[in-house]
Structure formats: structure tokens, C-alpha cells
């Protein structure tokens, strides 16, 4: 019988064929030739051999428990893939590595710790034996790991890097292993003498619980420690760039990230990608100087290292120059430096024309539109840009052009159906080319357009559509799929819609989620800050706390100067400072007409008309209201048109023609009740009740019945069919009850006081003493709580 020979590992066989190990390790010429590459391999191994130990234990577990292995996608395979991903990043402490293994494979954490402890407290041959055992994983008819698998490629890469190290570098790697293990032991703060005096089982359980339950800060979890290999640095940069785009809350803070980037650039000053991430990081904190400095360094490094010329041939140098100028123009435009942006854009256009780069020219044309729209209407330029982008096969740029064109058409008052058709065409491009980000932008644009046209129900539907969508982009586990500006806009609209309907608790929850998702130092935080201030302002105004509303004006002005000035005028008007409010509104009106902010122009005109009412200049208010109505209809702003009609009806009521006011109310009240805010609904029903009472007082009992029967076919929701002479007053009381419900929902105490006063007078007229006394008591309570206006009730619409 043939004698069975002991199996020799593949690593040992290669070494026996290559001669003695010492001769290979001490070959000084080969060590000098390898130079810096050996240092890179050493750093690579130093960062990955703890993960190698984990993978080795996992592979042993697969061999021992082969019945749980499922070839398509087993839990063990998924865990090893996850460990490979984690090992690509910066070096992590041993305690954190154990925590990561515990999350993936709970029963293997102890085995990994024991394996590392044996190598660190043993001799150099123990580490050599470990790598020999790794090589054995690929041998046999049924190997533990396949060479072409993810884990197999990772192990072979590490084994190859280890075999290429010289003897001195192997010794440095071993001392680094010992230092790595000892640092973790020191961090525990428990020496062997203390362990002998304590119950061993209790102490081990306590240590394990403290290690696994101790929360890690985001900086400790992601930050780098010491020099990184090229792949580790690239993984760190790509991870941070992805987090900045998808979930900024999971990324390092601006200061911590800049510190890590400075450490990377200290070891490799020509690392172009690190300069670009520094540019993105400086944009987060609005640092103009540092962002410009990092952007220029990025393109300088591309040119110096020849990265662009290698991938683009002879055109690489010129390509870097023209795109550097284009990015510089975009940077200046972002910070509002339009003159510098125009100069940089002209430079980019000149270089692109010399190189005949049509793609770069189309990007320049898009930015030229952004700059030119600050000066004049550049619709023709935008249409040309869209056509050229489609011609050169640039769907992303063409879709952005269509989105900008739709936005411009919406502000110009085009019909909603035409705008939605244009957005439908752009959606076809998005889904055809899987442009996930532009799909989100399109839905957010639809939400804003429906809000502009006063269709809150349609806006709510679009907002819910975007929130229920899943991103087409692959993101890591635990990372929010969408933390873009589109989601911030939609969530802000959703919070405002809930606040308008009186659901302040739900609006607060949405704003709380926005604050967590977009922290104050993030680039989209100004959106929810403005909406938060506006909601608080409206609540303070409804509650009659004008001093609190006045204190919020400064914050609104800092975020949006036009909104701040308008709300300052509203506070002055509520405080009966008519002349100051009128001066402020006139200045704001001239400014908004100059910049063509039609929506704000109409709002200012309505506020000016209310000032005229309070000053008993009723006839002067009519031309102002007619001007506002003409603008709202010209620009298809249906909700503002309905609100203007309500104001016109109130003017007719003041002028003593309530019948005409009732005739035009049916033009406006349906859109208000369907899409309006709760406060506007209450004001509309209160106005209906006033008109009913005034109309009833101007007719004889017989005429009241006949007139009401004629009008019932036109406005059934205003005046039901009358059967008695007192029916108009009873109908008015019902409308007042509905208005009171609306006002109570938004806690508008001043309007509640006026409704209660009106109801008490009506009940007194109808001889209902008990109901009158109840309304009078509630009115007195609110009247003592709130300050008196000093303005007659009939002169106030809202």
C-alpha cells in the first residue's frame, strides 16, 4: 500500500520551489525595486487582516455547517460580502470590528477575538501559519472558498500582497498587529490582576455588553486613523460623496470631514478627488474662498497628474480647462456673483468653441440662460438649449431645460393643462433613461404648480406620490433613499397644507422630521426654516399675539426679504398703524411689479384694499380690487381670483348692495371651500351670513320669500328655500355656526369673538333668549381676553 504523504499548503510549495524564505526576504535589490508599492501593500494588509480573521472563521463555519449553505444567496455568503464592504473603508478599532461581526454573525465574534489574540500574543510563525491556512481554503475538490467569488478574490488579493512583502515589512506588519491588539486591551482599562479577583463570567458578560451597547459617534465610526491605502482612500471619498448627496445627516460634520481630508492631502497632496470632496464640503457651509480654492486645486491636479489626458487623449488638457471655467461659473452663480460668473462662462465658451466641444457648449448655454434670466426674459434661449440638447443626445440637460421652461410658463400664466403635457413629455425621458433625480424634481414641480394655481388637493396628491416612491439609485443600508431638494420642497408644502387645515400637530411632526433629515447646517435647511417661521407667524396672528408675530418677522426677512416685508405690513395693519402699513405696502408693490412677482403683487393689492376699508375709503378700494382680479385671471391664479371676488362682495356689502354681493359669491365660494385654507373658509361663510342678514333687512317679508325662492336655484348653498319670514336669519345662523367651527379649528379668537357677537344679535332678534345669553357669555370671555380693535365690525373682512 502506498504511504500517504502529508499535505503541504500551496504557499509552502511555492516557497520550496522558490528557494529558502530568508533569501527571498533579504534580497535588498528586490526590496528597493518595490519601494513605495510595498508600503502601500503593507498599509493594505494592516487595515484588512482583522477582517481576514473574521472571514476565515466564517468560512470554517460554512464548512462545519454545510447543511445551511444555499448556493443562490445564503446568509453566510451575505455576511461575508458585508464584511468585505466594511473592510474596504478606513481602519477600525478592534472593539468596533467585534461589534460589526456581532451584527453580521453573532456566534463568530468570540472566535475572531481568540484568533487575533493567539497571533498577537504568540510569535511571528503564528501569523505566517494563519496565511498558510488561508491558502489551503482554495485547495481540494470542494474548496471552502471559490477563487472567483467575492470572498475568494478578496482573500487572494491579501495573500498576494502578503507574499510580496520583504522580511522587514512582515516584521513591521506583525508589530502593527501587536500594537493594534494592545491598544484595544488598554482601552478596556482592565488588567489581568483585576480579572483574577472578579467573577470571570460576570466580567466577560459585562465587558461584552459595554462594548456592544456603547454608542459610537458618527465621527468615530467613519473617521480615518493614520495613512490609508489608495483603495481605502477612494472608498472613503466615494462613501462621503454618496452620503452628501443622499443622506447628509449620516456624513461627517463639515469640520470633521475637512480634518480627514486635510490628513489625506498631507500624505498625497495630488489626490484630485480629495480636493473635489473638499469643494463639496465647503459648499455646505457657504465658504466662498475655500470652495473656490479647492475647486481650482482639483482641476490643477487633474492636469498635473495627467488623469484627463490618459482617458481623453490629447484633448484632456483642454477639457480640464474648459470644465474648470464652467464649474467656476456655476460656483459664482450659486453665491450670487453674477458678473464673475459671466466672465468665467465666457472663458468656458471660448475654449469649448476652439475645441469644438458641443456637449460643453450645451452646458454653457444652460448656465447662460440662468444668468440672462436675471436681466430679461430669455425664453427663446431656453427653447434653443432644449432643442440642441435633444439633438446631441443629452437627456439630462434637455429635461432640466423643459423643467425650467415649464416653471417660466407657469409664472407667465399659461394654462395648467399645457404645462402638465410638457411635464409628461419630460417624464418619458426620465423613465426611459432612469433619471431618478429628475423624476423627483418633476413631481416636486407639479406640486408647486398646483399650489400656485390654488389646487391644494392636487398638490397634496403629488406630494404623497413623491413620498411613497422608491429611489432608482442603489444606496447603502441605513441611508435615506432621498434627501434631495425635491423632497425638502414637497415636505415643506405638506407641512403648510396641514397647517392651513388646522392640523398643527401633524405640521409640527413633519417639520420635526425635516429638521432631523435636513440639519440646520445642511444646504436645504433654509426651506423648512422659512416654512416653520411662516406657520408660527400665522398661528400668532390668528391668536391675536401680535408681539410674537412681530418678533418672527426678522427671521422671515433673513430667509426671504419679500415675505418678511409683507408680513411686517400685516402686523402693522393688525396694530392699526395704517399709515406705516400703507407706506410699506406701496414700496413692496413697486418692487414686486419690477421683478414680476405677480402672486405677491395680488396679495399686496388685497392688503391695500383692506387698509382703505378700515379708513372708510370704500370707493377707493374698488379699483384696487378690480386690478387684482384682472391680474389673477390673466395669470390663471384661481384661488387668488376667488379671494379677490370675496373681497369685492364685501365691498358691495359695505356700499349697501348686499343682493349683488350674494349674486357674485357663488363665483368664489366653491373653490374656497374645495381648496382653501380653514381660515379662508370661515371668512367666506361669515361673509355669506353678513350678506344674508343685510339682504333680509332691505326687503319686506313678502319680498324676502319671493327673492329667496328665485335665488335658490343659483346659490342653494347660500340661502335655502324660505318658508317663513325669519328663514334668512336662521340660515345665517347656520352659516355662522359653520364659520365658528372653522375659526375654532385654527384657534382664531378674534374672528370667533365677532361671530359670537353676530350670533347673539341674531338670536335676540329671533327671540331665542337662552341661545343669546350663551353666545353673549362666550363673547364676553373672549372680549376680556383680547384687546378691542376700535374698528366697526362691518369694516373687517378677515
Buried (B, 14 or more C-beta within 10 A) or exposed (E): EEEEEEEEBBBBEEBEEEEEBEEBBEEEEEBEEBEEEBBBBBBBBBBBBBBBBBBBBBBBBBEEEEEEEEEEEEEBBEBBBBBBEBBBBBBBBBBBBBBBBBEBBEEBBBBBBEBBEBBBEBEBEBBBBBBBEBBBBBEEEEBBBEEEBBBBBBBBBBBEBBBBBBBEBBEBBBEBBBEBBEEBBEEEEBEEEEEEEEEEEEBEEEBBEEBBEEEEEBBEBBBBEEBBBEBBBBBBBEBBBBBBBBBBBBBBBBEBBBBBBEBBBEEBEBBBBBBBBBBBBBBBBEBBEBBBBBBBBBBBBBBEEEBBBEEEEEBBEBBBBBBBBBBBBBBBBBBEBBEBBBBBBBBBBEBBBEBEBBBBBBBBBBBBBBBBBEEEEBBEBBBBBBEBBBEEEBBBBBBBBBBBBBBBBBBBBBEBEEBBEBBEEBBEBBEEEEBBBBBBBBBBBBBBBBBBBBBBEBBBEBBBEBEEBEBBEEBEEEBBBBBBBBBBBBBBBBBBBBBBBBBBEBBBEBBEBBBEBBEEEBBBBBBBBBBBBBBBBBBBBBBBBBEBBBBBBEBBBEBBEBBBBBBBBBBBBBBEEBEEBBEBBEEBBEBBEEEEBBBBBBBBBBBBBBBBBBBEEBEBBBEBBBBBBEBBBEBBBBBBBBBBBBBBBBBBBBBEBBBBBBBBBBBBBBBBBBBBBBBBBBBBBBBBBBBBBBBBEBBEEEEBBEBBEEBBEEBEEBBBEBEEBBBBBBBBBEBBEBBBBBBBBBEBBBBBBBBBBBBBBBBBBBEBEEBBEBBBEBBBEBBEEBEEBEEEEEBBBB
